[in-house]
Amino acid sequence: MSKTATIFAPSTQPLSIALLVLPQSSILEVASTLDPLRSANRHLGQDAFRWRVVSPDGQPVPLTCGIQLPSAGPLQTAAGADVLIVIAGFRQSQVATAPLIRDLSRMAPRFTAIGGIDAGPWVLARAGLLNGHRATVHWEDLEDLAAAHPQIEVAPDRFVLSGNRFTAGGAAPAADLMLHLIAARHGPALALAVAASFITTARPGHEPQLGPQPPKTRLNPRVAAAIARMEARIDAPEPVSATAAALNLSPRRLEQLFRENLGLTPGAYVLHLRLQTARRLTTDTHHPLAEIALRTGFSSAASLSRAFRRAFGQPPSALR
């Protein structure tokens, strides 16, 4: 395939994909990437998509669920593929070593397109492979990626196509991305058949990762809308009265709806959201506790620690 061609265009030619899976990735991300392609091959009756899994050292990859994912070899084994997709999850800053980043930069021109899934865009960014591009990453990392790499236009979309780069925010968006690829190359009817195989539907890339998600659609719509407002204001939580007013409800009615749907008051739920975010930032990042407090709407690290101890039985510093 020509290195100037796009993979997201009608084609009868087989597409070969090398999947670089880093340790501490999720098996769901791997399956969401490969199984739609496998299903497309089944429906077509031919190998329109071919793939190989590679790893940083050529050894089986330890996934978050404890399973070892077999590998065809190290990154160099990816040579000859049309597409390279990097899947990363936890601790990407440690498992994506400096030699691996250098190899990625060196090998990048050999591929028609390069993509990243979940924390994979972080790895591509560190290799300079997203400079000047629009990209996304898992919603937990959007703010940090934008701050660390101002050369990248970071978007909260489910998946993003930008020239010969593509990125997806996690497992479900990866499946959406693969369905988009299948539709682009072989038509929407095939993509619909593949989606039906998994009893799902494709969501467009421009939809935000956060917002009314399928689980929330089973809630009262006003509760779902309130939750969306709370999630968007983690760093500056608004009074419950303001949330209620924005939804044309009285505070008492909003509390009644929350108790009926979630068994919590709105105030208790938003505190739960803030503390869960604080716990994630404490365990998954190296941000100072004072910064984590500001990001989660607490006036100080001491205020965060008191609330954290009440909720989890220990201060955030104990998790480090």
N, C-alpha and C positions, 0 to 999 in steps of 0.2 A: 504494500500500500504506500502511495506517495506520502511523504512526510508533510506535505502541505494540504492534504485532504482532511476532511472532517469525518469522524466516525459516525456522526449523527446525521446521516443522509442515506437515501435509498441505495442499497447495494446487495448484490447476490454473492459477493465474495466472502469467504469465511473471515471472521475477525478473531485474531489470537490475542489473548489477554494474559499478562503475568500479574499475579496477585502477590504483592509483598506484604506479608502479615507479620506484624511485630508482636513480641511477647506482651501479655496482658491485654490482648485484644479480646473482643467478645465473639463467641461462636455464632451469635445471631447476626453480627455484621458480615461474617464470612458467608453464612447461608443466604442472607438477603442479597448478597452480590452474585453468588454463583447459581443458586437454585432457579431464579427466573430464567437464566440463560440455559440451564439444563432443560427446563420445561419448554422453552422455545425450540430447542433442538428436537425434543420429542414431538412437538406438534408439527414441526416442519418435516420430520423424517430424515433429517440430515444434520451434520455438525456445522451449523452456521456460526456457532461460537465455540471457540476452543480456549482452554485455559491451563495454566500451571501455577502451583503455589510455590513461592520461594520465601526464604527467611533470611534474616541478617547473617547468620552463620552457616546456613545450609542444614541445620538440625531441626528436628520437630519443634513446633512452636507451642509453648505453654500458654493456654488460653485462660481467661478468668474463671471458667467453670471447672478447671482442673484437667481438661482433656488436652492431650498433645496432638497438635495438628501436623500431619506428615508434610514434609517439604521436599520439593524436587531438587533443591540445592540452594546455594547462596544467591545474592542479588545478580551476580554475573550470569546466572542461568536464565535470567529474564531476557537476555539479548536475543533478538530475532522476533520478539512479540511485537504486535502493532501497538498495544496499549499497556501501560503500567499503571496499576492501581495500588495505592498504599493504604493499608488499613492499620490503624493504631488506636489504642485505648488508653488505659492508665499508664502513668509514668513514662510518657513518650520522651520526655527530656533525658531520661536515663537509658532507655532501651534503644533509642535512635542515637547511636554514638557518633562522634565526630568523623571517624572513618566511613561510616555508613552514609552520612550526609555528603561527604566528599564524593563517594561513589555515585550517589544519586545525581549530583550536579554533573558529573562527568558523563554519565550514561544517558541523561535526559534527551539529548538531541537524537538518539537512536529510535525514539518512539514517536508515532504519529500523534498520540494524545497521552496525557498523564492526569491521573485523578487521585483524590484523597477522600477517605471516609472517616467520620467521627473525629479522632485527633490526627488522622492522616494529613489534613491540610497544615497542621502545625509542622509536621516533618517536611512537607514540600516548601513551606515558607522559610524554614531554617536553611534549606538548600537553595534559596533564592529563586524557586521555580514558580512562585505566584506573584512576583513583582510586576506591577502594572496590570494585574488581573483583578476581576471581581471574584470573590470566593466566600464560602461559608465554612463553618466548623460547628461542632456540637455546641448547643446553646449555652452550656456552662462556660465555654471558653471564648465566646464572641468578643467580649470586652477586652480580655487579655490579649487575644490575637491582634485586635485592631491597635491596641496601645504598643505592642512589641513590633509590629510591622506596618508602619503608616503607609508604606508603598502599595499595600493591598487594600482594595475597597471591600471591606468586610460587610456581609449582608446576613440578616437573620433568616434567610430563606431555607426551605427544606433541602433543595439542591440548586447549584448554580453552574451554568455553562459559560465559559469565557474563553473564546478562541479555542486553542487546543488543550485547555485545562478544564477540569470539572471537579466539583467538590460536593459532598453530601454530609449532612449533619449527624447522621447516625444510622442505625439499622433500618428503621422503617423508611427514612428518606433514601437510603441506598436501594431498596426495592423499588421505590418510585422512580429513581434514576435509571435503573435497569429496564423497567417497563417503558420508559421514555426512549431509551436506546433501541429496544426491540421494535417499538412503533416507528421510530425514525428510519430504521433499516428495512423492516419487513412489513410495515403497515399496522394501522391501529387494530385491525381485526385480530391479528396474532397477539398483540399486547393484551387485548381483552380476554382472549382465550387463556393466556398465561395467568392473568390476574384471577380469572375464575377458578383456575386449578388450585389456587391458594385461598379461595373464598375471600378475596379482598378487592379493592378498587385502587387505581392509581390516583395519587394526589399530585397536582402540578408543583413544579419546583418553586414558583414564586410565593407559595403559601408560607407563612411564618412557621418556624418550628414550634413556638409556643403560641397559645391562643386556644380557642375552643377545640379541644381534641376529642376523639371519639368517646373516651370514658366520660367526659364532661357532658356530652350531648344527652346522656341518660339522666342528668340532673335537671332540675328546673332551670329554664333558660336564663332567668335572672340571677340565679346562683352562679351559673357558669360565667355570666358576664361580670359578676362581682369578683370572681376568682381571677379572671383575666386582668382586671384592673389591679388587683392586689399583686399579681405576679409582675406586672409592669412597673410597680412602685415599691419594690423590695427595699431600695435604698432610701426612699422617702415616703414611708407609709402614710396614707391619708386617714383622717378620722373616719370611723364607721359612718357617722352622719353624712360625711361628704360622699362616700361610696353609695349610700342609700339615695341621696339626693340626685346623683348622676344617673341613677336607674329609675328615678321617679317613684321611689318607695320611701316610706317612713322608716326610721331606724328600727322601730319595733317590728315592722313587717319583715325587714331584711333578716333580723335575728330569728324570727319565727321560721322563715324559709331555710336558713342555715341549719337550725336545729332539726328540722324535718328531713333535710337531705343529707346532712353530714354529722349530726349529733354534736355539733360544736357551735359556739357563738361566732360571729364574724371576727371579733377581736381575737379570740383564741385561735381561729384558723390562720389569720394573717401572722400571728406570732409564731405559729408552727412553721409556716413557710419561711419566715426570716431565720429561724433557728436551724432549720434543715439546710438552708443555703450557707449559713455560717459554719455548720459542721462540715459540709462538703469543702468549703474554701480552706478550712483548718487542716483537713486531712490530705487534700489533693493539691494544695498550692503552698508556696513559701511566703505568702503575703503576711506582713506584720499584723498582729491582732487588732491594732488600732485601725488599720485600713479595712480589715474584715468587718469591724464594727461599723464603720462609715458605710460600707457597701450594703449592709443589712439593716440600716436604719437605727442603729444604736448610737447614743451620744458619745460613748467612750468605750475603750476596751474593758474597763471595770464594769460598766453597765452590761455589756455583752456577757462577761464572765458570770455575773450574778444570775442573769436569765438562763444562761447555758447550764449552770450548776443545778438550778431548780428543775430544768427539763431533763437533763441527762445524768445527773448525779455526780458530775465532775466538771472542772473548768476546761475550757478549750485547750489550754496549754498542756493538759494531761494527755491529749491525743497526739501530741508531737513528741 
